[in-house]
Amino acid sequence: MRRFGLFCCFFVTAFLSRSQVNQESSLFLVEGDSLPDYVIPLKEVVVFQPLKFKDQESLKRYILLRRRVFRVYPYAKLAADRLQVLNERLSNIESKSGRKKYLKRLEKFIYGEFEEELKKLSKSQGRILIRLVHRQTGSTTFDLVKDLRNGWRAFVYQTTASLFKLSLKTEYNPEEILEDYLIEDILQRAFADGYLEEQPAAIDYDLDALYGVWNKKRK
């Protein structure tokens, strides 16, 4: 038994010594500290504050809003992507006639590709999409149309939207509008969980700061 104990002690000592040699030979420096390069990098964990709902109906509305946000966010993301490409290409077109021709061709393409799909959106989904376009691009839908086409075109779009009691001038404001605050919460949770692909937003908000704002409002 004693020999077995000595053997175990020798084995453990030898193993630890070898491990120490291997570790020391596999170190890298991070701001002056030595760290082993075999350390498994951990995925960043985002901790969200729990949402509180006053009743079951409020919870149902949140779940419905979440479904609508998931439905329309890809369109807002696509609008931001297209806008970036559009601005890059327009910067390379010097003539006014060339820019106008390109914009008409682009508009025809967008309508042909997305008109039928967008027609399927409900009024509530359309309202959320208008706000998310502002979040992703930094411009209201009205201003985008006005800048890319002309003031009259923007007026026509605005008048058409008004028939459905929607305004293309609506801005995204989660600090003042409860629904926008809940949308921001839904988006950031979806990004963290991998349900939606995150795109850097032109208008960025700190969710923890928003929690503080709305907790004060409730009090």
One Martini backbone bead per residue (centre of mass of N, CA, C, O) as a GRO file, in nm:
protein
  219
    1MET     BB    1   0.058   0.062  -0.020
    2ARG     BB    2   0.301   0.252   0.000
    3ARG     BB    3   0.401   0.211  -0.288
    4PHE     BB    4   0.143   0.310  -0.420
    5GLY     BB    5   0.157   0.593  -0.298
    6LEU     BB    6   0.432   0.674  -0.417
    7PHE     BB    7   0.353   0.633  -0.711
    8CYS     BB    8   0.124   0.841  -0.719
    9CYS     BB    9   0.297   1.082  -0.635
   10PHE     BB   10   0.495   1.062  -0.872
   11PHE     BB   11   0.288   1.082  -1.102
   12VAL     BB   12   0.164   1.357  -1.029
   13THR     BB   13   0.428   1.518  -1.029
   14ALA     BB   14   0.506   1.456  -1.323
   15PHE     BB   15   0.249   1.568  -1.455
   16LEU     BB   16   0.270   1.859  -1.346
   17SER     BB   17   0.546   1.920  -1.462
   18ARG     BB   18   0.472   1.877  -1.757
   19SER     BB   19   0.242   2.080  -1.766
   20GLN     BB   20   0.416   2.325  -1.696
   21VAL     BB   21   0.598   2.312  -1.942
   22ASN     BB   22   0.376   2.326  -2.158
   23GLN     BB   23   0.256   2.594  -2.064
   24GLU     BB   24   0.515   2.773  -2.084
   25SER     BB   25   0.538   2.702  -2.405
   26SER     BB   26   0.209   2.824  -2.425
   27LEU     BB   27   0.243   3.144  -2.426
   28PHE     BB   28   0.079   3.467  -2.399
   29LEU     BB   29   0.059   3.813  -2.427
   30VAL     BB   30  -0.153   4.037  -2.212
   31GLU     BB   31  -0.070   4.313  -2.089
   32GLY     BB   32   0.179   4.141  -1.934
   33ASP     BB   33   0.025   3.873  -1.937
   34SER     BB   34   0.020   3.527  -1.892
   35LEU     BB   35  -0.130   3.304  -2.132
   36PRO     BB   36  -0.277   3.032  -2.233
   37ASP     BB   37  -0.348   2.905  -2.562
   38TYR     BB   38  -0.570   2.674  -2.455
   39VAL     BB   39  -0.779   2.858  -2.394
   40ILE     BB   40  -1.117   2.878  -2.398
   41PRO     BB   41  -1.318   3.067  -2.571
   42LEU     BB   42  -1.579   3.266  -2.473
   43LYS     BB   43  -1.891   3.347  -2.519
   44GLU     BB   44  -2.072   3.609  -2.520
   45VAL     BB   45  -2.287   3.724  -2.259
   46VAL     BB   46  -2.616   3.843  -2.259
   47VAL     BB   47  -2.784   4.038  -2.017
   48PHE     BB   48  -3.123   4.064  -1.944
   49GLN     BB   49  -3.376   4.228  -1.841
   50PRO     BB   50  -3.668   4.179  -1.707
   51LEU     BB   51  -3.987   4.167  -1.809
   52LYS     BB   52  -4.288   4.350  -1.723
   53PHE     BB   53  -4.632   4.254  -1.684
   54LYS     BB   54  -4.949   4.347  -1.579
   55ASP     BB   55  -5.067   4.137  -1.796
   56GLN     BB   56  -5.169   3.909  -2.029
   57GLU     BB   57  -5.225   4.115  -2.256
   58SER     BB   58  -4.942   4.241  -2.267
   59LEU     BB   59  -4.797   3.982  -2.346
   60LYS     BB   60  -4.949   3.933  -2.613
   61ARG     BB   61  -4.857   4.199  -2.749
   62TYR     BB   62  -4.555   4.132  -2.744
   63ILE     BB   63  -4.567   3.874  -2.916
   64LEU     BB   64  -4.692   4.012  -3.163
   65LEU     BB   65  -4.466   4.218  -3.204
   66ARG     BB   66  -4.243   4.014  -3.248
   67ARG     BB   67  -4.360   3.895  -3.509
   68ARG     BB   68  -4.353   4.162  -3.672
   69VAL     BB   69  -4.052   4.223  -3.651
   70PHE     BB   70  -3.956   3.961  -3.790
   71ARG     BB   71  -4.100   4.030  -4.062
   72VAL     BB   72  -3.963   4.341  -4.122
   73TYR     BB   73  -3.657   4.368  -4.069
   74PRO     BB   74  -3.534   4.263  -4.339
   75TYR     BB   75  -3.631   4.518  -4.499
   76ALA     BB   76  -3.471   4.731  -4.344
   77LYS     BB   77  -3.196   4.605  -4.398
   78LEU     BB   78  -3.217   4.618  -4.707
   79ALA     BB   79  -3.247   4.923  -4.731
   80ALA     BB   80  -2.966   4.989  -4.617
   81ASP     BB   81  -2.802   4.834  -4.823
   82ARG     BB   82  -2.911   4.980  -5.078
   83LEU     BB   83  -2.832   5.266  -4.995
   84GLN     BB   84  -2.529   5.225  -4.993
   85VAL     BB   85  -2.501   5.137  -5.287
   86LEU     BB   86  -2.637   5.381  -5.412
   87ASN     BB   87  -2.440   5.601  -5.310
   88GLU     BB   88  -2.189   5.481  -5.442
   89ARG     BB   89  -2.293   5.497  -5.740
   90LEU     BB   90  -2.374   5.799  -5.751
   91SER     BB   91  -2.079   5.907  -5.701
   92ASN     BB   92  -2.004   5.794  -6.013
   93ILE     BB   93  -2.231   5.995  -6.116
   94GLU     BB   94  -2.228   6.305  -6.272
   95SER     BB   95  -2.479   6.316  -6.423
   96LYS     BB   96  -2.810   6.395  -6.399
   97SER     BB   97  -2.927   6.198  -6.610
   98GLY     BB   98  -2.783   5.945  -6.504
   99ARG     BB   99  -2.912   5.944  -6.220
  100LYS     BB  100  -3.208   5.936  -6.311
  101LYS     BB  101  -3.190   5.672  -6.470
  102TYR     BB  102  -3.094   5.494  -6.237
  103LEU     BB  103  -3.335   5.544  -6.041
  104LYS     BB  104  -3.556   5.434  -6.225
  105ARG     BB  105  -3.439   5.149  -6.250
  106LEU     BB  106  -3.438   5.088  -5.948
  107GLU     BB  107  -3.738   5.129  -5.890
  108LYS     BB  108  -3.837   4.908  -6.081
  109PHE     BB  109  -3.689   4.679  -5.940
  110ILE     BB  110  -3.811   4.703  -5.656
  111TYR     BB  111  -4.105   4.666  -5.738
  112GLY     BB  112  -4.067   4.390  -5.881
  113GLU     BB  113  -3.949   4.244  -5.613
  114PHE     BB  114  -4.149   4.381  -5.355
  115GLU     BB  115  -4.447   4.464  -5.394
  116GLU     BB  116  -4.608   4.202  -5.330
  117GLU     BB  117  -4.486   4.155  -5.050
  118LEU     BB  118  -4.564   4.434  -4.920
  119LYS     BB  119  -4.878   4.401  -4.960
  120LYS     BB  120  -4.894   4.178  -4.721
  121LEU     BB  121  -4.882   4.385  -4.526
  122SER     BB  122  -4.978   4.520  -4.256
  123LYS     BB  123  -5.037   4.801  -4.093
  124SER     BB  124  -4.857   4.730  -3.849
  125GLN     BB  125  -4.609   4.645  -4.015
  126GLY     BB  126  -4.574   4.915  -4.164
  127ARG     BB  127  -4.519   5.087  -3.913
  128ILE     BB  128  -4.260   4.934  -3.828
  129LEU     BB  129  -4.098   4.969  -4.088
  130ILE     BB  130  -4.074   5.277  -4.085
  131ARG     BB  131  -3.908   5.280  -3.819
  132LEU     BB  132  -3.674   5.085  -3.906
  133VAL     BB  133  -3.566   5.255  -4.134
  134HIS     BB  134  -3.474   5.480  -3.946
  135ARG     BB  135  -3.283   5.309  -3.773
  136GLN     BB  136  -3.093   5.204  -4.015
  137THR     BB  137  -3.052   5.499  -4.183
  138GLY     BB  138  -3.151   5.791  -4.038
  139SER     BB  139  -3.412   5.802  -4.221
  140THR     BB  140  -3.690   5.873  -4.345
  141THR     BB  141  -3.893   5.769  -4.586
  142PHE     BB  142  -3.955   6.049  -4.696
  143ASP     BB  143  -3.657   6.148  -4.729
  144LEU     BB  144  -3.565   5.928  -4.919
  145VAL     BB  145  -3.758   5.995  -5.149
  146LYS     BB  146  -3.684   6.296  -5.177
  147ASP     BB  147  -3.375   6.253  -5.236
  148LEU     BB  148  -3.410   6.029  -5.476
  149ARG     BB  149  -3.624   6.207  -5.617
  150ASN     BB  150  -3.881   6.406  -5.500
  151GLY     BB  151  -4.108   6.599  -5.348
  152TRP     BB  152  -4.361   6.494  -5.498
  153ARG     BB  153  -4.315   6.193  -5.451
  154ALA     BB  154  -4.330   6.214  -5.143
  155PHE     BB  155  -4.619   6.323  -5.130
  156VAL     BB  156  -4.755   6.079  -5.257
  157TYR     BB  157  -4.663   5.870  -5.052
  158GLN     BB  158  -4.786   6.014  -4.806
  159THR     BB  159  -5.081   6.014  -4.900
  160THR     BB  160  -5.111   5.708  -4.924
  161ALA     BB  161  -5.041   5.645  -4.627
  162SER     BB  162  -5.278   5.814  -4.501
  163LEU     BB  163  -5.507   5.614  -4.577
  164PHE     BB  164  -5.367   5.420  -4.335
  165LYS     BB  165  -5.254   5.600  -4.103
  166LEU     BB  166  -4.964   5.673  -4.222
  167SER     BB  167  -4.623   5.790  -4.168
  168LEU     BB  168  -4.320   5.860  -4.335
  169LYS     BB  169  -4.218   6.062  -4.087
  170THR     BB  170  -4.163   5.853  -3.893
  171GLU     BB  171  -3.992   5.792  -3.595
  172TYR     BB  172  -3.748   5.647  -3.398
  173ASN     BB  173  -3.845   5.635  -3.027
  174PRO     BB  174  -3.762   5.461  -2.737
  175GLU     BB  175  -3.775   5.705  -2.520
  176GLU     BB  176  -4.103   5.776  -2.587
  177ILE     BB  177  -4.193   5.498  -2.719
  178LEU     BB  178  -4.303   5.201  -2.622
  179GLU     BB  179  -4.295   5.030  -2.881
  180ASP     BB  180  -3.998   5.098  -2.949
  181TYR     BB  181  -3.880   4.978  -2.694
  182LEU     BB  182  -3.980   4.689  -2.750
  183ILE     BB  183  -3.837   4.659  -3.020
  184GLU     BB  184  -3.549   4.685  -2.910
  185ASP     BB  185  -3.567   4.442  -2.726
  186ILE     BB  186  -3.631   4.234  -2.945
  187LEU     BB  187  -3.382   4.274  -3.120
  188GLN     BB  188  -3.151   4.223  -2.911
  189ARG     BB  189  -3.243   3.939  -2.841
  190ALA     BB  190  -3.232   3.824  -3.133
  191PHE     BB  191  -2.931   3.871  -3.177
  192ALA     BB  192  -2.823   3.704  -2.934
  193ASP     BB  193  -2.992   3.432  -3.036
  194GLY     BB  194  -2.997   3.428  -3.370
  195TYR     BB  195  -3.276   3.514  -3.518
  196LEU     BB  196  -3.117   3.773  -3.609
  197GLU     BB  197  -2.942   3.976  -3.826
  198GLU     BB  198  -2.713   4.199  -3.756
  199GLN     BB  199  -2.722   4.558  -3.809
  200PRO     BB  200  -2.590   4.841  -3.816
  201ALA     BB  201  -2.713   5.128  -3.679
  202ALA     BB  202  -2.771   5.462  -3.716
  203ILE     BB  203  -2.953   5.413  -3.454
  204ASP     BB  204  -2.833   5.389  -3.130
  205TYR     BB  205  -2.898   5.181  -2.834
  206ASP     BB  206  -2.913   5.151  -2.487
  207LEU     BB  207  -3.087   4.923  -2.313
  208ASP     BB  208  -3.026   4.993  -2.018
  209ALA     BB  209  -3.107   5.290  -2.044
  210LEU     BB  210  -3.401   5.228  -2.125
  211TYR     BB  211  -3.483   5.088  -1.872
  212GLY     BB  212  -3.447   5.337  -1.691
  213VAL     BB  213  -3.647   5.524  -1.832
  214TRP     BB  214  -3.907   5.329  -1.797
  215ASN     BB  215  -3.898   5.299  -1.492
  216LYS     BB  216  -3.952   5.599  -1.435
  217LYS     BB  217  -4.221   5.623  -1.586
  218ARG     BB  218  -4.377   5.413  -1.409
  219LYS     BB  219  -4.331   5.589  -1.137
   0.00000   0.00000   0.00000
